[in-house]
Amino acid sequence: MRIAFLFHFVLLAQLSFCQQAHFSWSSKAKACLNSIYNMELDQANAQIDAIKSQDPNNLVYHLLANYVDFLYLSIQEDRAYLDHNLPLKNERIEALDALPDSNPYKAYAQAEIMVQWAMVRFRFEEYFQPLLDLNKALKKLKKIDEEFPYFMPAKKTLGALYVGIGSIPPTYQSIIGVISAFEGDIDLGFDLVQTAYQHGLNRTDYLFHRETGIILAYLTLYIKKDREQAWKLAQELKLDTQESPLARFVVGNLALRSMHNDAAIDILRAPIDMTGKLDIAFLDFMLGEAYLFRLDPKASSYFERYMESFEGQNFIKEALQKTAWSYLVQGDQANYQKTMQRIVNEGESYSAADKSALLQAKKAKQENVSLLKARLLCDGGYFQRADEILQSDIPDAQLLVEEDQLEYYYRKGRIAHLSKKLSNASIWYLKTIELGAESERYFACRAALELGYLYEEKKEPLLAEKYFRLCLDIHPSEFKLSLHSAAKAGLRRI
């Protein structure tokens, strides 16, 4: 009798649990998350429907569905999809209110949904409501970290927000402060993300280890400016670039930006089965860029493939500019001119690179071919070849027009810096600043930033601070926000 009663009690308890809202990473939920990482979004949607049908009180499906929307919109830039699905943001957040406050996934999932929609809407040039949402998300995540200090998912996202906010230049922070109470802390942010990442190295049950590692790698690359450590993290994650197009994008992009160009080409060219997976058109852009950095004529065909398949508007002007460059370094003047003329009328100019491409197209000034070759080779990590071109093709920089002379000094400084010839680099950077502090081009501003990095490397903080501040005092027409963000991050480090 007692056994029967006990069995009945346990059965009732389990039934009661199933009828109450909960947030559980069941085997089906884990499988769905893996489908999302592999960009099998149709399959993920079917798995979400199955979870809703079989266990409707497991509210994990709201977060999973949001991941699908976030990745789809980040890749496709589909305005109609955004407008149709945006109301789901508040519906999902409100549905998660059914969870008890004692469950950290309640506030975490709500905050994550806010952050993901904010990131997407920024791409569509929407700022007011996304900034308010980020502010709410930040408060939720801070509260979770205080009440549940061992809850690693919150540390991942909170840390990324702290770093991102902390690297915003003072000018823009004052504007943002009108509608929010953002507070950034780069060092604390890195510590939080690093803590979550280290936790995942030792625990197989931390489902966001890959995501945390990706965040840490990008923060290391763009904020700490440590290319080798970022590339090491990318390899340490062991992402399957022949299974997941998202993994291919991440690792290929980190290879490109850390100047492991040959590795990037190997990753992006390797075979991959795309059955049932969302194609990432930008992979063609990246491969075009990697070939361009080697001055390989195959580059233009991949940029054209990107523009033919991508239905959004970002990076079209940049792709046209780089297609034109590919023609120019091959000596094809006719196609260079024709492609540059397309920049004015095609694509949008939201990104800094697109704005720079439009600026150059409107000026209708052809790039100096030798300077362009040196730039591309340097961006790919081929420093010796880049310097050899400058030495052989431009024996006397004084004969160049002023803008080309300015770029020549900057390129010489950049090549020397990356080749660890720091004394030579500082001389060339100072020449760049002297000549170009009032120029609309970005070279002097970037030279000041690089001098800050150089003296930071040499552990001379006073000089590093001097040049980071000088960077903030120079206002070019291109790349100003990203350069000033990097300078502010530098000031926070020293």
Beta strands, then each sheet from edge to edge (+ up, - down):
end
